[in-house]
């Protein structure tokens, strides 16, 4: 099994930045595609970003975050990072880390093996 522990959420003003971290247990981290989803109040959970296994050279981003969010991974630390810049109020949501044994591409459809507990991101003045 894989346990995902998230950190870095919080309150930030519009235009600000946050970096979310997701630390994974186990020794097979590099063999999992990793990603982030988010769910705002009253809305369905939506895909945010995903990164391929191993080197993570392949990345996918939702149109709503392209150019503002950057996903990366550090296999030595079993950690994936989501750098969020130019944050908007509509980015407010609970953000969930995710891991999957398949591909980053399929993660876009919500095909996930493991979920984190979620961390709140609030963008407000």
WOQUI-V921934 format. One record per residue. N is the residue number from 1. RES is the residue in one small letter. D_LAST is the distance of its C-alpha to the last C-alpha in Angstrom with 2 decimals. Layout:
BEGIN
N|RES|D_LAST  N|RES|D_LAST
END
This chain:
BEGIN
1|x|39.77  2|x|36.46  3|x|33.70  4|x|30.18  5|x|27.82  6|x|24.17  7|x|21.78  8|x|18.65  9|x|16.04  10|x|12.99  11|x|9.26  12|x|7.72  13|x|5.01  14|x|6.45  15|x|9.83  16|x|10.30  17|x|13.29  18|x|14.87  19|x|18.56  20|x|20.01  21|x|23.60  22|x|26.28  23|x|29.51  24|x|32.57  25|x|35.76  26|x|39.19  27|x|41.17  28|x|40.80  29|x|37.17  30|x|38.13  31|x|39.94  32|x|36.87  33|x|34.52  34|x|30.95  35|x|27.76  36|x|24.41  37|x|23.50  38|x|20.46  39|x|20.25  40|x|17.52  41|x|18.25  42|x|21.19  43|x|21.82  44|x|24.48  45|x|24.16  46|x|24.00  47|x|25.19  48|x|22.91  49|x|25.34  50|x|28.77  51|x|31.08  52|x|34.84  53|x|37.02  54|x|38.69  55|x|37.36  56|x|34.50  57|x|35.46  58|x|34.51  59|x|30.90  60|x|29.35  61|x|25.88  62|x|24.49  63|x|24.13  64|x|20.44  65|x|19.83  66|x|22.75  67|x|22.15  68|x|18.84  69|x|20.06  70|x|23.22  71|x|25.41  72|x|28.09  73|x|30.53  74|x|32.54  75|x|35.67  76|x|36.89  77|x|33.97  78|x|33.85  79|x|30.17  80|x|28.02  81|x|24.71  82|x|21.86  83|x|19.99  84|x|16.76  85|x|15.51  86|x|13.37  87|x|11.28  88|x|10.11  89|x|8.67  90|x|12.42  91|x|13.08  92|x|11.93  93|x|15.37  94|x|18.00  95|x|19.62  96|x|23.36  97|x|25.72  98|x|29.07  99|x|32.55  100|x|35.48  101|x|39.08  102|x|39.37  103|x|37.38  104|x|33.89  105|x|34.88  106|x|35.69  107|x|32.47  108|x|30.76  109|x|32.65  110|x|31.49  111|x|34.79  112|x|33.75  113|x|35.98  114|x|33.52  115|x|29.97  116|x|27.64  117|x|26.08  118|x|22.56  119|x|19.39  120|x|15.95  121|x|13.15  122|x|9.71  123|x|7.12  124|x|3.77  125|x|0.00
END
